[in-house]
Amino acid sequence: MDCLSELLRGLRLRGSVYYRKEFPSPWGFRSPAGPFAPFHLNVRGSCWFQSGEGPPRRLDPGDMVIFPTGAAHWLADRNQPPSSDSSDPDSDRAATSDEATTLVCGHFEFDRGPDHPLRAALPPVMRLAAGGRRGSAWLEPVLWSLVETAGDDSAGAAALADRLAEAVFIEAVRRAVEQGESSTGLAAALRDPRLSSALAVMHAEPGRPWSLEELARRSGMSRASFAQKFRATVGTPPMSYLNAQRLRTASERLVESDDSVAEIARRSGFGSDAAFVRAFKRYAGSSPGAWRRSRASG
């Protein structure tokens, strides 16, 4: 399997569609920063958004914007921030004006938090523009199926809308990785066939006793060249990256399985229980047992 697919599986994505709703002009609302990744699909009408220090950007009909790191942002029908939430998304105020805007809104959440390497590598804003979706013939009908199911009260429609939104998120991530311009970071490594080969096996089999030499062979590079290129691109040495992936995997198994700490240490690729406990404390700030108990009680 390719590395991006492994990373996306590791996110354990869940989509949640809130509503398809018309907003009579004038309207605008703010969304504070949070743990989820909000999205907005403009179905009809005028819409602007802004996040961070960049200028407001127009969201044309058919455009979708996603904030994968949960960045604060605002949306409005004017090219200026609302002074306050001037339109309540839950309001039943009738939309009779030709200037009304129809939006489909929701969010994505992930079992893995901001420490997941893929989420940390994504830009704060991902935009799927209606005029730039060539090359994905399936995407247009999926988006409009999402619009239809978001306003459908029939049995199973809400679950279908959530799954359709997840498919759109995956496509947005694929495009963000493919079209990224930076020469460093995880996204840049994913665009490099040699580095992505090594990353794929690290994520697919983190518990395997990989050596630097074996990872270099998987990449078709010498040991020294691989180590230098990996660190220069990803920002961390390959074995440190692998160790972090092992600890992320171990933290999941502590919560999701009844395996002993010793078994989880072995399956995660640690040579001894003591080495695992020391590494896990540095990673999570608590022992594996305390981590498991805290997650169970939460």
N, C-alpha and C positions, 0 to 999 in steps of 0.2 A: 504494500500500500504506500502511496505517496505521503510525504511528511505533512502537508497541509491537511489532508484528510485525518491523519492521526491527531493532529493538534485540534481540529474541529471536534473530533469525537471526545477528546479530553475535556473540552469546555462543557460538555453536557448541556447543550443549548435547550432552552424552553422559551417559546414565544407566547405572548399573551396579548390578544387584540382587545382593546377597550370598547371601541365604538366606531361607527361611521356616522358622522354628524355634520349638519350644515350650520355655519356660523354667519349670522347676518352682520353686514357691515354697520358700524365699525366694530372690530373685534381684535383681541390680542390676549395672550397669556404667557406667563413665565413658568419655566420648569426648573426647579433647583437641582443642584448636583446630587447624585444619589448612587446607590449600588447597582441599579439596573441600567439597561441601555435603551432609552426611549427611541421610538421611530414615529415619523409622520409621513403619510402619503397624501399628496394633494390630488384630489379627484377632479375638482372644478373650482375655478375662481382665482383670485389674486392672493398671494401669500409671500411673506418674507420671513427670514429667520436669521438669527445671529447667535454665535457662541464664541466666547473668548474675546480677543481684542480685534479680530478681523472685521471688515465692514459687513453690513447686512447683505444677504444674498437672496435672490429671488428663487422661489420654488414654484415652477410652472406646473400646470395640470399634467399629471402623469409622473411628476418627479417624486422621489422618496428620499428622505434624509434620515440617517441613523446616527446616534451618538453612542458609540460602542463602549466608551469609558464612563458613561453617565454624566457628561459635562453639563453644566448649567447652560440654559439657552432660552430664547423667547421666540414666539411666532406671532405674527400680526398681519393684517391686510394692508398695512402701510409700511413704508420704508423707514420706520423709526420704532424704537422700543416702546411698549406700552408702559404708562406710568404705574399701572397696576393691572391685575387680571380684569380686563374689561369684558370678558366673555366667559361665562362659566360653562365648561364642557358638559356638565350634567344638566344644564338648563333645558327646558322644553320650549323656550322662546321660538316662535315660528320664524322660519326663514323665507320671506316673501320677495326680498329684493333680488334683482338680477346680479347684484354685487356679492351675493352670498358665496361663501367658500365652503366646499365639502372636503372634509378630512377623514382619513382612517388613521387612528392613533393607537399605540400600544407600547409594549416594551419587550425586551429580551432579558432573560436572566440566565445565570450560569452557576452550576454547582461549584466550579472553581472560581475564586475571586480574582482581584487585580493581580495576584502573583502569578497567574497563568501566563506563560511567555507569549502566547498568541495575542491575548487581550491587551497585554502591555505593549505589544508591537503595533497595534492598530492606530490609525490616526484618530483624533478626537471627533472628527466628522467624516462620515461616508455618505456620498450622494450618488444615487442612481438617477441620472437625468433621462427624461423620456427620449431626448434626441440622441442619446449616446449608448443605446442598448443593442447595437448591431452585434452579431456573433453569438447571441443567445436567443435562438428562436423560441425557446420554451418560456422565457421570462415574461414577455408581454401578456400572454394568456394567463399565466399564473398570477400576475399582479391584478389583472382585472377579475379573476376568480376570487382573489382576496377581497377586492372591493365588494363583490356581490355577496360573498358569505359573511362579511363583516356586518351587513345589514339584514341578515337572514335569521329569523327566529325559529326556524324548523329544527327538528331533532338532529343533533350531531354537527350543525353548521358551525357553532363556536369552536369546537375542537378542530374542524377542518380549517377554519381561518387561522388558528394558531399554527398548524403545521405548514400551511402555505407561507405564512410570514417567516417561519424558520428557513424554508427553502430560499426565500429572497435574501435573508441575512447571509446565508452561505455564499450566494452569488456575489453579494456586495463585498464580502471578505476576499473572495477569489480575485475580484477586480482590484481591490485595494492593494493586494500583494503584487499582482502582475504589473500594475501601473505605477507602483511606487518608484520614486526617483532617487531615494537615498542609497548610497553605496555601503552603508553600514546598518546594523540592526538585524533582527530575526527575519524581517520581510526580505531584506536584501539577500540573506543566506538562503531563503526558500527559492529565490530566483536563480540561484547558482546550482546547477545540476550536481556538482561534486559535493558541495556542502549539504545540500538537501538529502542526498543519499545517506550520509552519516546521521543527520538529524532524524531521518525516518526510522532507522533501526534503534536509535536511542529512545525514541518515544514508543515504538512498537514492543521492544523487549528491554526495558531498562534494567531488569534484574539479571540479564546475561552478563557474564564476566568479561565485558569488553576491555580490550587494551587499546592504547593509543595507536599501536601498529595496525590492529585489525580495523579500527575505524578509518585510518588513513587508506588502507587497501580498499575498503568499501567506496572510498571517494576517488580512487584512482590516482592518489597523490603519495608523495613520500611522507614519512612521519613528520619531518621538520616543516615541510611546506604546508601540510595539513594543519598542524598545530598553529603555525603563524597566521595562516589565512583565516582559520576559524576564529581565533582570538581577535584579529583585526576587524573581522566582519561582525561577529555576534557580540563581541565585547567582553567575553569571558573565555577562559581556556576550555577546551572540549571536555576534559574529565570533570571540571567543576560544573559545567552545564549538565553533564550526565548525572552527577551526584545530586544536583537540585531536582532533576526529574525523578530520580529514585525516591527522594524524600517526599515529593508531591504524591507519587504513587502510594508510598507507605501510609501517608496521612489519610488517603482515601480508604485503604484497606482497614485501617484501624477503626474507621467509622462504619464501614459497610460489611465487615466480616467478623466472625467470632474467632478467627485465627489468633494464636498466641503471639506475643510480641516477638518471641524467638523465631516463629515461622514467618512472620511478616518481614523480619530482618533478613532472613535467608532468601526469601522470594524477591526481595527488593534489591538484592545484590551486595549486601554488606557481609563482610567476612566474619563478624562476631556480633553478639548481642551488645556487648559493651561499646563497640564502635558505632553501632546503630543508635544506641541511646544518646551517646555524646553528640552525634551529628544531628539527631532529631531535636535535642534541646537547643542547639544553636539555631536551628531552622524555625522551630515553633515557639520557643521560649518556655517549654514545659516538657516533661518526660512523655514518652508514648502512652503510658498508662493514664496519666493525668489528662492528656489530650483526648483520649478515648472517653474518659468519664465526663469531661466537660461537654463534649459533643452529644453524648447520650442524654445528659441532663437538660441540654438546650433544646 
